[in-house]
Amino acid sequence: MDLDYRKQWDQYVKELYEKECNGETVVYWEVKYPFPMSNRDYIYIRQRQELDVEGRKIHVVLAQSTSVPQFAERPGVIRVNQYKQSLAIESDGKKGSKVFMYYFDNPGGQIPSWLINWVAKNGVPNFLKDMAKACQNYLKKT
């Protein structure tokens, strides 16, 4: 939820900020893609809830793409129009967390099979390691 912190630890963030649009907080996120691919950008809304389920505290974050005229498409950047994420996090009762995440996006354009294979084998596991490290360091930051 802390966009400024995400910019510090996520090497793929080119631009990330919130803007009020029609009474709603909308997020703009541009993601760096490797050469010769075009960067992708996302326009989305999100919400966070803290649930109490039989005494267990569960944090839920929901995000979904949206379209608002305040964010025009940029030349050379491919707009991701289909994006949805659901995230649930709870303490494991020790020093860790249990995490469930559903993520879908359609990045559009022509993505070579070598990149798809690299993302599946390296990109996602590396991102999860970076995210886990960022979560541990966030407590030290605050």
Disulfide bonds with the S-S distance in Angstrom:
none
